[in-house]
Amino acid sequence: MKYEVKRYYSSFVTFEVEANSEEEAYNKTKELELNLIELQNNLENWDEADEINQSEENH
């Protein structure tokens, strides 16, 4: 049998910005590039979200 398995992960990237409010700080980070190395280093398994389904060809 074949199965399709989706593994989910959580992660985050940290930004430090100058701003006059939390909202302004948050909005500024939307324009910044992601640090992909930090993103990968912070990955954690999110087992509760994983999915396993039989492939269609098995039916």
C-alpha positions as CSV (number, residue, x, y, z in Angstrom):
1,M,0.0,0.0,0.0
2,K,1.1,3.5,-0.6
3,Y,0.5,6.4,1.9
4,E,0.7,10.1,1.6
5,V,2.3,11.5,4.8
6,K,2.2,15.2,5.6
7,R,4.6,16.2,8.4
8,Y,4.1,19.7,9.9
9,Y,6.6,21.8,11.6
10,S,6.5,25.1,13.6
11,S,9.2,27.7,13.4
12,F,9.9,31.4,13.8
13,V,12.2,34.2,12.8
14,T,13.3,37.0,15.1
15,F,13.4,40.6,14.0
16,E,14.7,43.7,15.8
17,V,13.2,47.0,14.5
18,E,12.9,50.6,15.5
19,A,9.2,51.7,15.8
20,N,6.8,53.9,17.8
21,S,4.3,51.1,18.6
22,E,3.9,47.3,18.5
23,E,1.7,47.6,15.4
24,E,4.3,49.6,13.6
25,A,7.0,47.2,14.6
26,Y,4.9,44.2,13.4
27,N,4.1,45.9,10.1
28,K,7.8,46.7,9.4
29,T,8.7,43.1,9.7
30,K,6.4,42.2,6.9
31,E,8.8,44.0,4.5
32,L,12.0,42.3,5.8
33,E,13.6,39.2,4.3
34,L,13.4,36.0,6.3
35,N,16.6,34.6,7.8
36,L,16.2,31.1,6.4
37,I,19.0,29.7,8.6
38,E,17.3,30.8,11.8
39,L,14.0,29.5,10.4
40,Q,15.4,26.1,9.9
41,N,17.3,26.0,13.2
42,N,14.0,26.7,15.1
43,L,12.0,24.0,13.4
44,E,10.1,21.7,15.8
45,N,7.9,18.7,15.0
46,W,4.2,19.4,15.3
47,D,3.1,15.8,15.6
48,E,-0.5,16.7,16.4
49,A,-1.0,18.2,12.9
50,D,0.6,15.4,10.9
51,E,-1.6,13.5,8.5
52,I,-1.4,10.0,7.0
53,N,-3.8,9.0,4.2
54,Q,-3.9,6.0,2.0
55,S,-3.1,6.9,-1.6
56,E,-6.0,6.9,-4.0
57,E,-4.6,4.0,-6.1
58,N,-5.2,1.6,-3.1
59,H,-8.9,1.9,-3.3
